[in-house]
């Protein structure tokens, strides 16, 4: 399936946000995921289905101090 990940068209063999996160080796990392301009809470990653041409934004949380 073709998705737009952070603005770049890419092919993935996934059906949910959780599978996408795992395929990117980001499971357990401090990230935020947005699907078609809607934040997807971590608790809903496994149940949030992806569709062809979805626009996904993934950002990493960076701590500092």
One Martini backbone bead per residue (centre of mass of N, CA, C, O) as a GRO file, in nm:
protein
   65
    1UNK     BB    1   0.099   0.034   0.020
    2UNK     BB    2   0.042   0.374  -0.021
    3UNK     BB    3   0.221   0.625   0.158
    4UNK     BB    4   0.250   0.932   0.340
    5UNK     BB    5   0.563   0.994   0.487
    6UNK     BB    6   0.646   1.287   0.571
    7UNK     BB    7   0.570   1.361   0.246
    8UNK     BB    8   0.651   1.062   0.147
    9UNK     BB    9   0.634   0.828  -0.083
   10UNK     BB   10   0.541   0.489   0.022
   11UNK     BB   11   0.589   0.143   0.066
   12UNK     BB   12   0.361  -0.089   0.234
   13UNK     BB   13   0.297  -0.394   0.452
   14UNK     BB   14   0.018  -0.268   0.596
   15UNK     BB   15  -0.291  -0.203   0.820
   16UNK     BB   16  -0.163  -0.048   1.068
   17UNK     BB   17  -0.014   0.159   1.281
   18UNK     BB   18   0.140  -0.056   1.442
   19UNK     BB   19   0.277  -0.186   1.194
   20UNK     BB   20   0.425   0.064   1.102
   21UNK     BB   21   0.589   0.115   1.355
   22UNK     BB   22   0.732  -0.161   1.347
   23UNK     BB   23   0.858  -0.131   1.055
   24UNK     BB   24   1.025   0.132   1.177
   25UNK     BB   25   1.134   0.071   1.465
   26UNK     BB   26   0.923   0.238   1.702
   27UNK     BB   27   0.870   0.063   1.925
   28UNK     BB   28   0.862   0.237   2.238
   29UNK     BB   29   0.876   0.508   2.140
   30UNK     BB   30   0.872   0.865   2.143
   31UNK     BB   31   0.573   0.921   1.975
   32UNK     BB   32   0.381   1.072   1.709
   33UNK     BB   33   0.062   1.019   1.542
   34UNK     BB   34  -0.061   1.106   1.216
   35UNK     BB   35  -0.385   1.084   1.043
   36UNK     BB   36  -0.511   1.293   0.844
   37UNK     BB   37  -0.482   1.526   1.077
   38UNK     BB   38  -0.497   1.294   1.309
   39UNK     BB   39  -0.457   1.194   1.610
   40UNK     BB   40  -0.305   0.889   1.735
   41UNK     BB   41  -0.341   0.712   1.988
   42UNK     BB   42  -0.161   0.465   2.123
   43UNK     BB   43  -0.424   0.296   2.211
   44UNK     BB   44  -0.506   0.296   1.870
   45UNK     BB   45  -0.299   0.163   1.677
   46UNK     BB   46  -0.417  -0.136   1.640
   47UNK     BB   47  -0.719  -0.015   1.533
   48UNK     BB   48  -0.584   0.161   1.305
   49UNK     BB   49  -0.653   0.191   0.990
   50UNK     BB   50  -0.519   0.170   0.670
   51UNK     BB   51  -0.499   0.361   0.365
   52UNK     BB   52  -0.466   0.443   0.069
   53UNK     BB   53  -0.291   0.751   0.080
   54UNK     BB   54  -0.218   0.813   0.344
   55UNK     BB   55  -0.133   1.063   0.590
   56UNK     BB   56   0.176   1.045   0.764
   57UNK     BB   57   0.286   1.151   1.088
   58UNK     BB   58   0.612   1.139   1.248
   59UNK     BB   59   0.719   1.211   1.580
   60UNK     BB   60   0.975   1.293   1.800
   61UNK     BB   61   1.050   1.296   2.124
   62UNK     BB   62   1.231   1.561   2.293
   63UNK     BB   63   1.444   1.595   2.547
   64UNK     BB   64   1.516   1.843   2.804
   65UNK     BB   65   1.722   2.084   3.031
   0.00000   0.00000   0.00000
